[in-house]
Amino acid sequence: TIGIGAGIGCDGQIQIINDILGSYTDFVPKHTKQYAKLTDIMSSAITEYYNEVKAGTFPTDKQSFSMDESILAGLK
């Protein structure tokens, strides 16, 4: 048998990836255990992204595509 929150008597356990990775700030379902706290990591990453976009430091040429002006003119 396979269960979600059914206890150790099952042959297999179903878990939701967001539950075990800690994708929620104040919610941990009874049937799960958080193996990480990704909300802190995600919040930090989103804040860093926002700040770089606002400062004009992202994207750089490394994350951008370019097109030869003659090709662009041909498309117009």
C-alpha positions as CSV (number, residue, x, y, z in Angstrom):
1,T,0.0,0.0,0.0
2,I,1.0,3.6,-0.6
3,G,-0.1,6.4,1.7
4,I,0.1,10.1,2.5
5,G,0.1,10.6,6.2
6,A,-1.0,7.0,6.8
7,G,1.9,6.0,9.0
8,I,4.8,3.6,8.7
9,G,2.6,0.6,8.0
10,C,2.5,1.4,4.3
11,D,4.9,0.1,1.7
12,G,5.5,3.5,0.2
13,Q,5.0,7.2,1.1
14,I,3.7,10.0,-1.0
15,Q,5.1,13.4,-0.2
16,I,4.6,16.8,-1.9
17,I,7.9,18.3,-3.0
18,N,6.9,21.8,-1.7
19,D,6.2,20.3,1.7
20,I,9.5,18.6,2.2
21,L,11.5,21.5,0.8
22,G,9.9,24.1,3.0
23,S,8.3,26.2,0.4
24,Y,5.9,27.7,2.8
25,T,6.5,30.3,5.6
26,D,4.1,29.2,8.3
27,F,2.6,25.9,7.1
28,V,3.9,22.4,7.7
29,P,1.4,19.7,7.0
30,K,1.1,17.1,9.8
31,H,2.1,14.2,7.4
32,T,5.4,15.7,6.3
33,K,8.9,16.7,7.6
34,Q,10.7,19.7,6.2
35,Y,14.2,18.8,5.1
36,A,15.1,22.3,4.0
37,K,13.7,25.9,4.5
38,L,13.7,27.1,0.9
39,T,11.5,30.2,1.7
40,D,14.5,32.0,3.1
41,I,16.7,31.1,0.1
42,M,13.9,32.0,-2.4
43,S,13.3,35.3,-0.7
44,S,16.9,36.2,-0.8
45,A,17.3,35.3,-4.4
46,I,14.2,37.2,-5.5
47,T,15.4,40.3,-3.5
48,E,18.8,40.1,-5.2
49,Y,17.2,39.8,-8.6
50,Y,14.9,42.8,-8.0
51,N,17.8,44.9,-6.7
52,E,20.0,44.1,-9.7
53,V,17.2,44.8,-12.2
54,K,16.4,48.1,-10.4
55,A,20.1,49.1,-10.4
56,G,20.5,48.2,-14.1
57,T,23.2,45.6,-13.4
58,F,21.0,42.7,-14.7
59,P,20.8,41.6,-17.4
60,T,24.3,42.1,-18.8
61,D,25.5,41.3,-22.2
62,K,26.2,37.7,-21.0
63,Q,22.5,37.1,-20.4
64,S,21.3,39.0,-23.5
65,F,21.0,38.1,-27.2
66,S,22.1,40.5,-29.9
67,M,21.4,40.8,-33.6
68,D,23.4,42.3,-36.4
69,E,21.9,45.6,-37.4
70,S,21.7,44.6,-41.1
71,I,19.6,41.5,-40.1
72,L,17.4,43.7,-37.9
73,A,16.9,46.2,-40.8
74,G,15.9,43.3,-43.1
75,L,13.2,42.3,-40.7
76,K,11.7,45.7,-40.5
